[in-house]
Amino acid sequence: MTGSLTDLQLDALRELANISSGTAATSLSQLLGREVDLNVPKAFALPLADAVDAAGDPAQEVTGIALAVEGDVPGAVLLLVPPAGAATLCSLLGVEPGTEVGDSALGEIGNILGAAYLMALSSMTGVQMLPSTPQVITDLLGAIVSTVLAGAVGHGDIALVLDSELDITGEPCAISFMLLPDADGVGDLLAPLGLFEATD
């Protein structure tokens, strides 16, 4: 159904992402003791291959923190952090990047951000969305995004991506924060806003 989303529906999803990302940014700021800026989120519905390309250079190595989303709107939350950003986050938390402890710390950041984002989204729409245990993967961006997208989209070939970027003030760290809802669940996010009617 995401292939036929209107501009108004995409704008509404973008605003949901904006508010939810703001809540996540506040949580990250409190965790790190640093100000976190939020860039205006993007919302797009694209074929799977195009959505992978839209996430950035597929050949770039990144650390991905993925959380499956359970509840009324299944899908996934995915945080993408370049190597320098991952090192910065680990340094701010006093752990060594590239180690088991470092990956655990990044997973906890993903857990806190994902939970804050989904809680805000749930409070605005009334739909239940719960994060699972985070998985931390360092690989090429294209490999990470395509794997997570394929799992979130299920059997569909259209992906809805809500993409926000969080910048830690004074540090070389930008986190790309994506919500990838199941295609069949998008209507559940839009219905409480009066922007979706179920069709047979």
C-alpha positions in Angstrom: 0.0 0.0 0.0 2.9 2.3 0.5 3.5 2.8 -3.2 0.2 4.8 -3.3 0.8 7.1 -0.4 -0.2 10.7 -1.0 2.0 13.7 -0.3 -0.4 14.6 2.6 0.1 11.1 4.1 3.9 11.3 3.7 3.9 14.8 5.3 1.9 13.4 8.2 4.4 10.5 8.6 7.3 12.9 8.4 5.7 15.0 11.2 5.3 11.8 13.4 8.9 11.1 12.7 9.9 14.6 13.6 8.2 14.6 17.0 9.4 11.0 17.8 12.9 11.8 16.8 12.9 14.8 19.0 12.0 12.6 22.0 14.8 10.2 21.0 17.3 13.1 20.7 16.4 14.3 24.2 17.1 10.9 25.5 20.5 10.7 23.8 21.3 14.2 25.1 20.6 13.1 28.6 22.6 10.0 28.3 25.7 11.7 26.9 25.4 15.0 28.6 25.7 16.8 25.3 23.3 18.8 23.2 21.9 16.8 20.3 20.5 18.5 17.1 17.8 17.0 15.0 17.7 17.5 11.2 14.3 17.6 9.5 13.3 13.9 8.8 12.7 12.5 5.4 9.8 10.2 4.6 9.7 8.2 1.4 8.0 5.1 -0.1 10.3 3.4 -2.6 11.0 0.1 -4.2 13.3 -2.0 -2.0 16.4 -1.5 -4.2 15.8 2.3 -4.4 15.3 2.6 -0.6 18.7 0.9 0.0 20.3 3.5 -2.3 18.5 6.4 -0.6 20.0 5.4 2.7 23.5 6.5 1.5 26.6 5.1 -0.2 26.0 1.3 -0.1 29.8 0.7 -0.2 30.4 2.8 3.0 31.2 0.8 6.1 28.9 1.6 9.0 27.8 0.2 12.3 24.1 -0.7 12.3 22.0 -1.1 15.4 18.9 -2.9 14.5 15.8 -3.5 16.6 12.8 -5.5 15.4 9.5 -3.8 16.3 6.7 -5.9 17.6 3.1 -4.9 18.3 0.4 -3.3 16.2 2.8 -2.1 13.6 5.7 -4.6 13.2 8.8 -3.6 11.4 12.3 -2.4 12.4 14.2 0.5 13.8 17.7 0.9 12.4 20.5 3.3 13.5 23.4 3.8 11.1 26.6 5.2 12.6 29.8 5.8 10.5 33.0 4.4 12.1 34.2 7.8 13.4 30.8 8.4 15.0 30.8 5.0 16.6 34.3 5.8 18.0 33.0 9.1 19.3 30.0 7.5 21.0 32.2 4.9 22.7 34.6 7.5 23.8 31.8 9.6 25.4 30.7 6.5 27.2 34.3 5.6 28.3 34.5 2.3 26.4 36.7 1.0 23.6 35.2 1.0 20.1 35.3 -2.3 18.2 35.2 -4.4 21.3 32.4 -6.5 22.8 31.9 -3.9 25.5 31.9 -1.1 22.9 29.3 -2.9 20.8 27.2 -3.5 24.0 27.3 0.2 24.7 26.2 1.0 21.1 23.4 -1.5 21.5 22.3 0.2 24.7 22.2 3.5 22.9 20.1 1.9 20.2 17.8 0.5 22.8 17.3 3.8 24.6 16.7 5.7 21.3 14.5 3.1 19.9 12.3 2.8 23.0 12.0 6.6 23.3 11.1 6.9 19.6 8.5 4.2 19.7 7.0 5.4 23.0 6.4 8.8 21.5 5.0 7.3 18.3 2.6 5.1 20.3 1.4 8.0 22.5 0.5 10.1 19.4 -1.2 7.3 17.5 -2.5 4.9 20.1 -0.8 1.9 18.4 1.5 -0.3 20.4 5.1 -0.6 19.1 7.7 -2.4 21.2 11.4 -2.7 20.5 13.2 -6.1 20.7 16.8 -6.7 21.8 19.2 -4.7 19.7 21.6 -6.3 17.3 24.9 -4.5 16.5 26.4 -5.2 13.0 29.4 -3.5 11.3 29.3 -4.1 7.6 28.7 -2.3 4.3 25.7 0.1 4.5 24.1 -1.6 1.5 24.3 -5.0 3.1 22.8 -3.9 6.4 20.0 -1.8 5.0 18.9 -4.4 2.5 18.8 -7.1 5.1 16.8 -5.1 7.6 14.5 -3.7 4.9 13.8 -7.1 3.5 12.8 -8.3 7.0 10.6 -5.3 7.7 8.8 -5.2 4.4 8.1 -8.9 4.4 6.8 -10.1 1.1 6.2 -6.7 -0.3 8.6 -4.8 -2.6 7.8 -1.3 -1.4 9.6 0.1 1.6 8.4 3.1 3.7 11.4 4.7 5.3 11.3 7.5 7.9 14.8 8.8 8.2 16.1 11.3 10.8 19.6 12.5 11.5 20.8 13.2 15.0 24.0 15.4 15.4 25.9 15.5 18.6 27.0 19.2 19.1 30.8 19.6 19.0 31.5 16.0 18.1 32.0 14.4 14.7 29.0 12.2 15.0 25.8 12.0 13.0 23.4 9.1 13.6 21.0 8.2 10.8 17.8 7.0 12.5 15.3 5.0 10.5 11.9 3.6 11.2 10.9 0.8 8.7 7.3 -0.2 9.3 5.7 -3.2 7.8 3.9 -2.2 4.6 0.6 -3.6 5.9 1.0 -1.5 9.2 1.4 1.9 7.6 -2.4 2.4 7.7 -2.4 1.8 11.4 -0.1 4.9 11.9 -2.2 7.0 9.6 -5.7 6.0 10.7 -5.7 7.8 14.0 -4.8 11.0 12.1 -7.9 10.6 9.9 -5.6 10.0 6.8 -6.3 6.4 6.1 -9.4 4.3 5.5 -9.2 0.5 5.2 -10.3 -0.9 1.9 -11.4 -4.4 1.1 
